[in-house]
Amino acid sequence: MTREEKVKVVEEYLGIFESPGIYLMDFTGLNVAEISGLRRKLREGDVSMRVVKNTLAKRALSEIGNDGLDNYLVGPVGVVYSSEDSVIPARLLIDYIKDVEKGEIKAGLVDGQVVGVDEITAISKLPTKLELQAKIASALNAPIVKMAQTLNALPVKFARTVQALADKKAEEE
């Protein structure tokens, strides 16, 4: 690999390592079909996986000032990441490893912090960014809906009262 090619690869890795959540996976023991299945499952969740060259990955991490993953960049390493969310990759990766019972998560880098397997498991159980946004929108929308229902109920109640009075008057006559 020429020097220019290495520089391009390091620049590509810099883009990956700036994602909100990246997870290092040891895919030893997975055959081609299982790795293809993992990639397919990750693609469905808009998550990517890249097998990295360890020395160049260490160089890229050094450039962003985070050497915490250097000890984990040994042997065949796949980097699983998403540019949008840090929960979805963790969830998909843990689910896949449980299903296949092969491979392992080495460590992760979530918002610049190195996390271990226990933290990654905890992260995978959190709601995704989209789920949180939906909950917030629902919480913000609830008072408005309640007010609209209350305001709508006043004329309806008034109309029913008038109708009841009209029915009562009609019965009396």
ChimeraX attribute file (.defattr): number of C-alpha atoms within 10 A of each C-alpha:
attribute: neighborCount
match mode: 1-to-1
recipient: residues
	/A:1	5
	/A:2	6
	/A:3	8
	/A:4	9
	/A:5	10
	/A:6	13
	/A:7	14
	/A:8	11
	/A:9	17
	/A:10	22
	/A:11	17
	/A:12	13
	/A:13	21
	/A:14	18
	/A:15	12
	/A:16	22
	/A:17	24
	/A:18	18
	/A:19	18
	/A:20	18
	/A:21	26
	/A:22	29
	/A:23	27
	/A:24	24
	/A:25	23
	/A:26	21
	/A:27	19
	/A:28	13
	/A:29	12
	/A:30	15
	/A:31	11
	/A:32	9
	/A:33	9
	/A:34	15
	/A:35	15
	/A:36	12
	/A:37	14
	/A:38	18
	/A:39	17
	/A:40	14
	/A:41	16
	/A:42	22
	/A:43	12
	/A:44	10
	/A:45	14
	/A:46	15
	/A:47	22
	/A:48	20
	/A:49	21
	/A:50	14
	/A:51	14
	/A:52	18
	/A:53	18
	/A:54	17
	/A:55	13
	/A:56	16
	/A:57	23
	/A:58	21
	/A:59	19
	/A:60	23
	/A:61	20
	/A:62	15
	/A:63	13
	/A:64	12
	/A:65	10
	/A:66	17
	/A:67	14
	/A:68	17
	/A:69	20
	/A:70	15
	/A:71	10
	/A:72	17
	/A:73	20
	/A:74	13
	/A:75	11
	/A:76	14
	/A:77	21
	/A:78	22
	/A:79	21
	/A:80	24
	/A:81	30
	/A:82	23
	/A:83	17
	/A:84	16
	/A:85	19
	/A:86	26
	/A:87	24
	/A:88	24
	/A:89	27
	/A:90	29
	/A:91	21
	/A:92	19
	/A:93	24
	/A:94	17
	/A:95	13
	/A:96	18
	/A:97	16
	/A:98	12
	/A:99	9
	/A:100	12
	/A:101	11
	/A:102	15
	/A:103	17
	/A:104	17
	/A:105	23
	/A:106	20
	/A:107	24
	/A:108	27
	/A:109	23
	/A:110	22
	/A:111	14
	/A:112	17
	/A:113	13
	/A:114	17
	/A:115	19
	/A:116	14
	/A:117	16
	/A:118	10
	/A:119	14
	/A:120	25
	/A:121	16
	/A:122	12
	/A:123	19
	/A:124	20
	/A:125	12
	/A:126	15
	/A:127	14
	/A:128	17
	/A:129	14
	/A:130	11
	/A:131	11
	/A:132	12
	/A:133	12
	/A:134	12
	/A:135	13
	/A:136	12
	/A:137	11
	/A:138	12
	/A:139	11
	/A:140	11
	/A:141	11
	/A:142	12
	/A:143	11
	/A:144	11
	/A:145	12
	/A:146	11
	/A:147	11
	/A:148	11
	/A:149	11
	/A:150	11
	/A:151	11
	/A:152	11
	/A:153	12
	/A:154	11
	/A:155	11
	/A:156	11
	/A:157	11
	/A:158	11
	/A:159	12
	/A:160	12
	/A:161	12
	/A:162	12
	/A:163	12
	/A:164	12
	/A:165	12
	/A:166	12
	/A:167	11
	/A:168	11
	/A:169	10
	/A:170	9
	/A:171	8
	/A:172	7
	/A:173	5
